[in-house]
């Protein structure tokens, strides 16, 4: 059996058997082993100095270190403090020199001038004799040959290869029963520090986050198969509700920038339609919505000449007279292209009289604006006494796209309108125009009172 002396915190100078367990030694063999060991200990100064108090290894692995060390052999212990100075060893006590007469304290025997427990190996643990264990002839891998416990995880003593040792078997505190520090991701829940720990399965999309916190709505991480979204705020008017469900029309919350309303019902003709838009509450003379976009109206009802209309606009902040301006002019304008349009009284009041040889051009701009749909509403009547009149409103800058309407000769103000073809009025163009003409023979005469252009769903 190879022997070694090693610095340890166990408080006794001992000789360790390398590769030979306690059970392999009979009491007689053990006694012989001690004598052999003590023969080696003769090379060890029982009162070492700081210069000689170092680890001495005759075979085996690196010694076990701690803050208080001892040079060990089977003869007992010689303490060495952290400064490297051995404390006084009292003659006759365990691990110290025998008295000059070769005697030791009670329970100890003097072998090779060193006092050791005479009871070690009898199978009885006798703490009063310095024993921590004694399996006798049995097998105990935790018991060293001098009846002291070998360092093991869980003994409450911090050894070199241990991160911690709290002496218990719990895995839910700061020190695992493997003597490793409890950390997030090790699969053990530290009861006072962690909510969960799924080990390698910790994930910011799983039930246990990589921070060892339990996944929950509002933590800013979308829990797969449980949450549709998670924006970590308490706002129900954005794309993700407080319940971590994606916002949608019909959920009862108005999604800012995407919905006009949300009444969470299936009634389509109430104040909020099923597509989460608000039905218009204001309409022009033709029945088109007047509050879902921007509009401009040209009117000749107050003895105005063709090129001097009264202009009015929707009450839309940020889009008014200057925004409707034509090209670089100060405002929109009307032009009698051939100078033949007459203005005068009619049974319905003041009107412009336009026949099939005239063209009234309405000029405006849309720089910085886009829209969804465009409608035109025209008021007036047929100024003949016998025939109705057909008229057309078209864009000369866009292949004359437009629409037509009709008035009768009845002596009342009439309104007729239509939706213009898609993109008939250009988005974001400073030079736009609509021509008003009579669409019929020489016997037709339009008594024009007003024209309103509305761009629905405008954005600017």
Buried (B, 14 or more C-beta within 10 A) or exposed (E): BEBBBBBBBBBBBBBBBEEBBBBBBEEEBBBEBBEBBBEBBEEBEBEBEEEEBEBBEBEBEEBBBBEBBBBBBBBBBBBBEEEBEBEEBEBBBBBBBBBEEEBBBEBBBBBBBBBBBBBBBBEEBBEEBBBBBBBBBEEBEBBBBBBBBBBEBBBEBBBEEBEBBBEEEEBBBBBBBBBBEBBBBBEBBBEEBBBBBBEEEBBBBBBBBBBBBEBBBBBEBBBEEBBBBBBEEEEBBBBBBEEBEEBBBBBEBBBEEBBBBBBEEEEEEEEBBBEBBEBBEEEBBBEBBBBBBBBBBBBBBEEBEBEEBEBBBBEBEEBBEEBBBBEEEEBBBBBBBEEEBBBEEBBBBBBBBBBBEBBBBBBBBBBEBEBEBBBBBBBBBBBBEEBBBBBBBBBBBBEEBBBBBBBEBEEEBBBBBBBBBEEBBBBEBBBBBBBBBBBBEEEBBBBBBBBBBBBBBBEB
